[in-house]
Amino acid sequence: MADLEACKSAAKAVIDRESAALREVSLSIHSKPELNYEEHHAHAVLTDYLETKGFHVKRRAYGMQTAFEAVAGSGQPRVAILCEYDALPGIGHACGHNLIAISGLATGLALKETLGEGHGTVVVLGSPAEEGGGGKIRLIEGGAFDGVDAAMMLHPTPHDAAYMNVLAIDNIELEYHGKNAHAAAAPWEGVNALDAMILAFNAISAMRQQILPTDRVHGVITNGGVKPNIIPDYTSASFYVRSKNHSDLEKLRKKIVGCMEGVAVSTGCTVTIKTPEGYRPYSDMIASDALADAYTENAGSFGLRLPSKQQVLSGTGGSTDMGNVSYVVPSIHPVFGIPAKDGNHTPGFTDAAATPQAHEATIRAAKALAMTALDVFFQPDLLKAARAEFAAHVRGR
């Protein structure tokens, strides 16, 4: 194996060589958006690509029809590169997972061709259902990260950073049961489940002044009744509840549930509060400072000046099941900027994720990530530092 800088140059050359082919993969996935655990087209496109490049590919891995594992090289360290490729209902790839998918391919292939055999193992993991389905949690439960020394992935946003502000998240499903009646002729005979639901939203809104600045609560009514002249006997809603860590999340959840239960008492409805079947809460993110510092340095070689960890964590954030991965192995989740007028989860971001400029940003970020992974392979002290801080952080949580 050649020296580190030579390997980094070779990795960048591999990614440049594959750029056009990766663009085709990205646009193919973008043109056929698929929801949680339905990503059959993306699964086929990605695994076909990896197999043609000489990876040992396991399709439908870890009990999921749209997960995969592609392995190259041998020996330690063992580094996992994550791909995501699910879309959002109604607005397609509004989180740019088509770009995440090819960033994983680019990084994985660059490492495979640069390292060869006997100098470490590259694992490209296809992670379905990030948008609420918890695919990475199922990968964890299936043992996909057993023996993995570090895990990495990229994510497009409107800006570049080595860190992402990741909040722990839980999902609450709420149902109110009342009694039908004619809304004009005998409304007093009814028990209005819609009134209960509206009061629940108002109670939660009134409580916002007493929750932490890092807390988030947002919901949608999924069933609000049938017709205006029928007092609704059933309504339902789905809420996401987020906080900076699991401890704060549990406190917030209890407050939200209290609001929901109190409304049932005040309206005479009965209430059902539950977690959706199969749902797994997402963790906050324990990003490896050692690995993030390496990524920052490598991104700097492309002229990028990334914000500090403090700057990132003082801003707003979202949630990802990569947070759960960070609790089992040293991990990083850098973000890279694409030219989107609007933020993630908007139609504008969907359009931006298919642009040549977004592809160029993905290629650049993938180079920086591949270079960071090579730092892990070449510099034992870096991996040692990542392991030490990981152990300290997990104990501290």
C-alpha positions as CSV (number, residue, x, y, z in Angstrom):
1,M,0.0,0.0,0.0
2,A,1.4,3.4,-1.0
3,D,1.7,6.4,1.2
4,L,-1.3,8.3,2.5
5,E,-1.2,11.3,0.2
6,A,-0.7,9.1,-2.9
7,C,-3.7,7.1,-1.9
8,K,-5.8,10.2,-1.4
9,S,-4.9,11.4,-4.9
10,A,-5.8,8.0,-6.3
11,A,-9.1,8.0,-4.5
12,K,-10.0,11.4,-5.9
13,A,-9.1,10.2,-9.4
14,V,-11.3,7.2,-9.0
15,I,-14.3,9.4,-8.1
16,D,-13.6,11.8,-11.0
17,R,-13.5,8.8,-13.4
18,E,-16.9,7.5,-12.1
19,S,-18.6,10.9,-11.9
20,A,-20.7,10.5,-15.1
21,A,-21.8,7.0,-14.2
22,L,-22.7,8.1,-10.7
23,R,-24.7,11.0,-12.1
24,E,-26.8,8.5,-14.1
25,V,-27.5,6.4,-11.0
26,S,-28.5,9.5,-9.0
27,L,-30.9,10.7,-11.7
28,S,-32.4,7.2,-12.0
29,I,-33.2,7.1,-8.3
30,H,-34.4,10.7,-8.3
31,S,-36.8,10.0,-11.2
32,K,-38.4,7.1,-9.4
33,P,-38.9,8.1,-5.7
34,E,-39.8,5.2,-3.4
35,L,-41.0,5.3,0.2
36,N,-39.9,3.4,3.3
37,Y,-39.1,-0.2,2.6
38,E,-40.4,0.1,-1.0
39,E,-37.1,1.2,-2.6
40,H,-36.9,-1.8,-5.0
41,H,-35.7,0.2,-8.0
42,A,-33.0,2.0,-6.0
43,H,-31.9,-1.3,-4.4
44,A,-31.5,-2.9,-7.8
45,V,-29.6,0.1,-9.4
46,L,-27.2,0.4,-6.5
47,T,-26.4,-3.3,-6.0
48,D,-26.0,-3.8,-9.8
49,Y,-23.5,-1.0,-9.8
50,L,-21.5,-2.3,-6.8
51,E,-21.5,-5.8,-8.2
52,T,-20.1,-4.6,-11.6
53,K,-17.3,-2.9,-9.6
54,G,-16.2,-6.1,-7.9
55,F,-17.8,-5.8,-4.5
56,H,-19.2,-8.9,-2.8
57,V,-22.8,-7.9,-2.7
58,K,-25.5,-9.3,-0.4
59,R,-29.0,-8.2,-1.6
60,R,-32.0,-8.1,0.7
61,A,-29.7,-8.1,3.6
62,Y,-30.5,-8.3,7.4
63,G,-34.1,-9.3,6.9
64,M,-35.0,-6.2,4.8
65,Q,-36.0,-6.6,1.1
66,T,-34.4,-3.3,0.2
67,A,-31.2,-3.3,2.3
68,F,-27.9,-4.4,1.0
69,E,-24.3,-5.0,2.1
70,A,-21.3,-4.7,-0.3
71,V,-17.9,-5.7,1.0
72,A,-14.4,-5.2,-0.5
73,G,-10.9,-5.7,0.9
74,S,-9.9,-7.7,3.9
75,G,-8.5,-7.3,7.4
76,Q,-8.8,-4.4,9.8
77,P,-9.8,-1.7,10.2
78,R,-13.3,-2.2,9.0
79,V,-15.1,1.0,7.9
80,A,-18.8,1.2,7.0
81,I,-20.0,3.7,4.4
82,L,-23.8,4.3,4.5
83,C,-26.2,4.9,1.6
84,E,-29.7,6.1,1.9
85,Y,-32.2,6.2,-1.0
86,D,-35.8,6.5,0.3
87,A,-38.0,9.4,-0.6
88,L,-40.8,11.5,1.0
89,P,-44.5,11.2,0.3
90,G,-45.7,13.7,-2.3
91,I,-42.5,15.6,-2.7
92,G,-40.1,12.8,-3.8
93,H,-36.4,13.2,-3.1
94,A,-36.8,16.4,-1.0
95,C,-34.0,15.3,1.3
96,G,-31.6,14.4,-1.5
97,H,-31.2,10.8,-0.7
98,N,-30.4,10.1,-4.3
99,L,-27.2,12.1,-3.6
100,I,-26.5,10.3,-0.4
101,A,-26.8,7.0,-2.3
102,I,-24.1,7.9,-4.9
103,S,-21.9,9.5,-2.3
104,G,-21.7,6.1,-0.6
105,L,-21.0,4.4,-3.9
106,A,-18.2,6.9,-4.8
107,T,-16.6,6.7,-1.4
108,G,-16.8,2.9,-1.2
109,L,-15.3,2.4,-4.7
110,A,-12.5,4.9,-4.1
111,L,-11.5,3.0,-1.0
112,K,-11.8,-0.4,-2.7
113,E,-9.5,0.5,-5.6
114,T,-7.1,2.4,-3.4
115,L,-6.6,-0.1,-0.6
116,G,-6.7,-3.4,-2.4
117,E,-6.6,-6.6,-0.4
118,G,-5.2,-7.1,3.1
119,H,-5.1,-3.5,4.2
120,G,-8.6,-3.1,5.6
121,T,-12.2,-3.8,4.8
122,V,-14.7,-1.5,3.2
123,V,-18.4,-2.1,3.8
124,V,-21.0,-0.2,1.8
125,L,-24.3,-0.6,3.7
126,G,-27.6,0.2,1.9
127,S,-29.9,1.6,4.6
128,P,-33.6,1.8,3.6
129,A,-36.4,3.8,5.3
130,E,-34.5,6.6,7.0
131,E,-37.5,8.8,6.8
132,G,-39.2,7.3,9.8
133,G,-38.7,3.6,9.2
134,G,-35.5,3.1,11.1
135,G,-33.6,1.0,8.6
136,K,-30.3,1.6,10.4
137,I,-31.8,0.4,13.7
138,R,-32.7,-2.9,12.0
139,L,-29.2,-3.1,10.6
140,I,-27.8,-2.6,14.1
141,E,-30.2,-5.3,15.5
142,G,-29.1,-7.6,12.7
143,G,-25.4,-7.3,13.5
144,A,-24.4,-5.2,10.5
145,F,-22.0,-3.1,12.6
146,D,-20.4,-6.0,14.5
147,G,-16.7,-5.6,14.0
148,V,-17.0,-2.2,12.4
149,D,-14.4,0.3,13.6
150,A,-16.0,3.5,12.2
151,A,-19.1,4.4,10.3
152,M,-19.6,7.4,7.9
153,M,-22.1,9.0,5.6
154,L,-22.9,12.3,4.0
155,H,-26.1,14.3,3.7
156,P,-27.1,17.2,1.4
157,T,-28.4,20.4,3.1
158,P,-28.2,24.1,2.1
159,H,-24.8,24.4,3.7
160,D,-21.5,22.5,4.5
161,A,-20.5,21.3,7.9
162,A,-18.6,18.4,9.5
163,Y,-21.4,18.0,12.1
164,M,-25.1,17.8,12.0
165,N,-27.4,18.9,14.9
166,V,-29.3,15.7,15.4
167,L,-32.3,15.5,17.8
168,A,-33.7,12.4,19.5
169,I,-37.2,11.7,18.2
170,D,-40.3,9.7,19.1
171,N,-43.6,9.2,17.3
172,I,-46.9,9.4,19.1
173,E,-50.2,8.3,17.5
174,L,-53.3,9.9,19.1
175,E,-56.9,8.8,18.8
176,Y,-60.0,10.3,20.4
177,H,-63.3,8.3,20.5
178,G,-66.6,10.2,21.0
179,K,-70.2,9.7,19.9
180,N,-72.0,10.6,16.6
181,A,-75.0,12.9,16.6
182,H,-76.7,15.2,14.1
183,A,-74.7,18.4,14.2
184,A,-77.8,20.6,13.7
185,A,-80.8,18.6,15.1
186,A,-79.3,17.2,18.3
187,P,-75.6,18.2,18.8
188,W,-76.1,17.8,22.6
189,E,-76.4,14.0,22.0
190,G,-72.9,13.8,20.7
191,V,-69.4,13.7,22.1
192,N,-67.2,15.6,19.7
193,A,-63.9,13.8,19.0
194,L,-62.8,16.7,16.7
195,D,-63.2,19.2,19.5
196,A,-61.0,17.0,21.5
197,M,-58.3,16.8,18.8
198,I,-58.3,20.6,18.3
199,L,-58.1,21.2,22.0
200,A,-55.1,18.8,22.1
201,F,-53.3,20.8,19.5
202,N,-54.1,24.0,21.4
203,A,-53.0,22.5,24.7
204,I,-49.7,21.5,23.2
205,S,-49.3,25.0,21.7
206,A,-50.0,26.6,25.0
207,M,-47.3,24.4,26.6
208,R,-44.6,25.5,24.1
209,Q,-43.6,28.4,26.4
210,Q,-42.6,25.9,29.1
211,I,-40.5,23.5,26.9
212,L,-36.8,23.7,26.2
213,P,-35.5,25.7,23.2
214,T,-34.1,22.5,21.9
215,D,-37.5,20.7,22.0
216,R,-39.8,20.3,19.0
217,V,-43.4,19.0,18.8
218,H,-45.2,18.9,15.5
219,G,-48.3,16.9,14.4
220,V,-50.9,16.4,11.6
221,I,-54.5,15.3,11.9
222,T,-54.9,12.1,9.9
223,N,-58.6,11.7,10.4
224,G,-60.8,14.7,11.3
225,G,-64.3,13.4,10.8
226,V,-66.6,12.5,7.9
227,K,-69.1,15.4,7.2
228,P,-69.8,18.7,8.8
229,N,-73.3,17.7,9.8
230,I,-72.1,14.7,11.8
231,I,-70.5,15.1,15.2
232,P,-67.3,13.2,14.7
233,D,-67.0,10.1,16.9
234,Y,-63.4,9.4,15.9
235,T,-60.3,11.5,15.1
236,S,-56.7,10.7,14.9
237,A,-53.3,12.5,14.6
238,S,-49.7,11.7,14.4
239,F,-47.0,13.7,16.3
240,Y,-43.2,13.8,16.2
241,V,-41.6,14.7,19.5
242,R,-38.0,15.7,19.5
243,S,-35.4,16.8,22.1
244,K,-31.6,17.0,22.4
245,N,-31.2,13.6,24.1
246,H,-33.2,10.6,25.3
247,S,-33.6,11.9,28.9
248,D,-35.1,15.2,27.8
249,L,-37.2,13.4,25.2
250,E,-38.8,11.3,27.8
251,K,-39.6,14.3,29.9
252,L,-41.1,16.1,26.9
253,R,-43.1,13.0,25.9
254,K,-44.7,12.9,29.4
255,K,-45.8,16.5,29.1
256,I,-47.3,15.9,25.7
257,V,-49.2,12.8,26.9
258,G,-50.5,14.8,29.9
259,C,-52.0,17.3,27.5
260,M,-53.6,14.6,25.4
261,E,-55.1,12.8,28.5
262,G,-56.3,16.0,30.0
263,V,-58.3,16.9,26.9
264,A,-60.1,13.5,27.1
265,V,-61.2,14.3,30.6
266,S,-62.5,17.8,29.6
267,T,-64.4,16.7,26.6
268,G,-65.8,13.3,27.7
269,C,-63.9,11.4,25.0
270,T,-61.9,8.3,25.5
271,V,-58.3,8.5,24.3
272,T,-55.8,6.1,22.8
273,I,-52.1,7.1,22.9
274,K,-49.6,4.7,21.3
275,T,-46.4,4.3,19.4
276,P,-46.9,3.1,15.8
277,E,-46.3,-0.6,15.4
278,G,-42.7,-1.4,14.6
279,Y,-41.6,2.2,15.2
280,R,-38.2,2.6,16.8
281,P,-37.2,6.0,18.3
282,Y,-34.2,7.7,16.8
283,S,-31.3,8.7,19.0
284,D,-29.4,12.0,19.1
285,M,-25.9,11.9,17.4
286,I,-22.6,11.3,19.2
287,A,-20.4,12.6,16.4
288,S,-16.7,11.6,16.7
289,D,-14.7,14.8,17.1
290,A,-11.5,13.0,15.9
291,L,-13.1,11.9,12.7
292,A,-14.9,15.2,12.2
293,D,-11.6,17.1,12.6
294,A,-10.1,14.8,9.9
295,Y,-13.1,15.5,7.6
296,T,-12.8,19.2,8.2
297,E,-9.1,19.2,7.2
298,N,-9.8,17.1,4.1
299,A,-12.7,19.4,3.1
300,G,-10.4,22.3,3.6
301,S,-8.2,21.0,0.8
302,F,-11.1,21.8,-1.6
303,G,-11.4,25.4,-0.3
304,L,-14.2,24.7,2.1
305,R,-14.2,26.4,5.5
306,L,-16.6,24.6,7.7
307,P,-18.3,26.0,10.8
308,S,-17.3,24.9,14.3
309,K,-19.1,22.2,16.2
310,Q,-20.4,24.9,18.6
311,Q,-21.8,26.9,15.7
312,V,-23.6,23.8,14.3
313,L,-25.0,22.6,17.6
314,S,-26.3,26.0,18.5
315,G,-28.5,26.0,15.4
316,T,-31.5,24.0,14.4
317,G,-31.5,20.4,13.4
318,G,-33.4,17.3,12.4
319,S,-33.4,13.6,13.2
320,T,-31.8,10.5,11.7
321,D,-31.3,6.9,12.5
322,M,-27.6,7.5,12.0
323,G,-27.8,8.8,15.5
324,N,-28.5,5.2,16.7
325,V,-25.5,4.0,14.8
326,S,-23.4,6.6,16.6
327,Y,-24.2,4.8,19.9
328,V,-22.7,1.6,18.7
329,V,-19.6,2.6,16.7
330,P,-17.6,5.9,16.2
331,S,-19.5,7.8,13.5
332,I,-19.7,11.0,11.6
333,H,-22.5,12.5,9.5
334,P,-21.1,15.5,7.6
335,V,-23.4,17.6,5.5
336,F,-22.7,19.3,2.2
337,G,-24.3,22.3,0.6
338,I,-26.3,22.1,-2.6
339,P,-27.8,25.2,-4.3
340,A,-31.4,25.0,-2.9
341,K,-33.5,28.1,-2.4
342,D,-35.5,26.2,0.2
343,G,-34.4,23.8,3.0
344,N,-34.8,20.1,3.1
345,H,-38.3,18.5,2.8
346,T,-39.5,21.1,0.3
347,P,-40.3,20.8,-3.4
348,G,-37.5,23.3,-4.1
349,F,-35.0,20.9,-2.5
350,T,-36.3,18.1,-4.7
351,D,-35.5,20.1,-7.8
352,A,-32.1,21.1,-6.5
353,A,-31.1,17.5,-5.8
354,A,-31.2,16.8,-9.5
355,T,-29.1,19.7,-10.7
356,P,-25.5,19.4,-12.0
357,Q,-24.4,21.7,-9.2
358,A,-25.7,19.4,-6.6
359,H,-23.9,16.5,-8.3
360,E,-20.6,18.4,-8.3
361,A,-21.1,19.2,-4.6
362,T,-21.7,15.5,-3.9
363,I,-18.6,14.4,-5.7
364,R,-16.5,16.9,-3.8
365,A,-17.9,15.8,-0.4
366,A,-17.4,12.1,-1.4
367,K,-13.8,12.8,-2.1
368,A,-13.4,14.4,1.4
369,L,-15.1,11.5,3.0
370,A,-13.0,8.9,1.2
371,M,-9.9,10.9,2.2
372,T,-11.1,10.8,5.8
373,A,-11.6,7.1,5.7
374,L,-8.1,6.7,4.3
375,D,-6.9,8.6,7.4
376,V,-8.6,5.9,9.5
377,F,-6.8,3.2,7.5
378,F,-3.4,4.8,7.5
379,Q,-3.3,6.4,11.0
380,P,-3.9,4.0,13.9
381,D,-3.7,6.9,16.4
382,L,-6.8,8.5,14.7
383,L,-8.9,5.4,15.2
384,K,-7.5,5.0,18.7
385,A,-8.6,8.6,19.5
386,A,-12.1,8.0,18.0
387,R,-12.5,4.9,20.1
388,A,-11.5,6.6,23.3
389,E,-13.9,9.5,22.9
390,F,-16.6,7.2,21.8
391,A,-16.3,5.2,25.0
392,A,-16.3,8.3,27.1
393,H,-19.3,9.8,25.4
394,V,-21.4,6.6,25.6
395,R,-20.6,6.3,29.3
396,G,-21.6,9.9,29.8
397,R,-25.0,9.4,28.2
